[in-house]
């Protein structure tokens, strides 16, 4: 038996909500049902960051996983791009 393919998404870290936890915003576009204009949408996902390596503004790749807590169903696979340091 082979297990199912898991979803992979790329998003931006918006919050470090606790130890080993991050909030990731995933942006996408959908056409309006009647007018067909592209509408920007977003989804906020809670992800598990095992190594605490993500910072706010980082672009990360996340993968679907088993439920890890009440809200966490995703885990960080890698940090694709670090946010520039301001200051």
N, C-alpha and C positions, 0 to 999 in steps of 0.2 A: 504494500500500500504506500502510495506517495501522498504527502499532504498537499493541500491546496496552495495555490500561489497567494502571496500576501500583497496587499496594496502598499505602494510606495508613493509618498508625496514629498514635495519640497515646499517649505514655508519659512517664515521669519519668526524668531523668538521675540515675544512681546513682554514676557514677564517670567521672573524666576520665582515661582510661587511657593517654594519650599525646598527642603533638602532632596536632591535628585529628581526634582520636578520642574517642568517648564511649560509655559503656554505657547503654542505655535499657531500663528495665523496663516491659513491657506487661502490665497486669492484665486478666483476663477471668474470666467465670464459665461453668461447664459443669455440667449436671445429672449426678448420679451415675447410672451405668448401671442399677443395680437399684433404689435407693431414691429417685431423682429429686430429691434435695436439691441445691440450688445449691452448688457447691464453688468456692472462689476459687482461681484458678491464676495463674501468672505465667510470662513468657518474657523472657529477657535477650537483647537484640539489640545488636550492635556497629554503630555508625553513624559516618559521616563528617561532621565539623563543619568545613567549609571555612574559616569566619571565626573559629573559636575563640571563639564568643560564648556558648556554653552553660556553665552552672555546675551544680554538684551541687544537686539539688532542683528544677531548672527543669522545667516541663511543656513538652514539645516535640512537634512534628508531624514524623514521618519518612516517607520514601517509599522504596519498593523500587527498587534500581538494579543495574547490572551489578556483578560481583565487583570490589572495589577492593583487597582484600588477602585473606589466608587466611580471615579471619572476617568482614570488613566487606562486607555486601550491602545496606546501607541508608544513606541520607543525610538529614541534618537539613534540613527545608524551612523551618521557622520556629520561633521560640521563642514559644509561646502564652502562657506565664505565667512570670515570673521568680520565683525563690524569695526569700522575705523574708530580709533580712540580720539575722543574730542576733549580738548582742555589743555 
